[in-house]
């Protein structure tokens, strides 16, 4: 599977939560995602590991906890 398609699922999951992905910062053991919320606030979400190491459901749950 091409890299772009692999990450599209995570971007679409954010869109389902009414969030817009702005940036993704990749570090040695984790990713940070900058998102725009519906009320135009920018939030930096630190994931516990890289996106591709998480299932879509794990990713969505972590994002929900971080936004709340």
C-alpha positions, 0 to 999 in steps of 0.5 A: 500500500502506498504511504499516502493511502496508509495515512489517509485513513487517519486523516479521514478519521479526524474529519469524522470527528470534525477536526482538520489535520494541519501538520504531522510531526514525526519523532523517533518514537511518536507522532504529534498532530496539529489539528483545527477544531470546529471553533477554530482553535489549534490543538497539538495532540501527542500520540503515544506511538506512530500513527501506523502502529495504532489501529484506527479505533485506538487513534480515534480514542486517543484523539477524543481524550486529547481534545476533551 
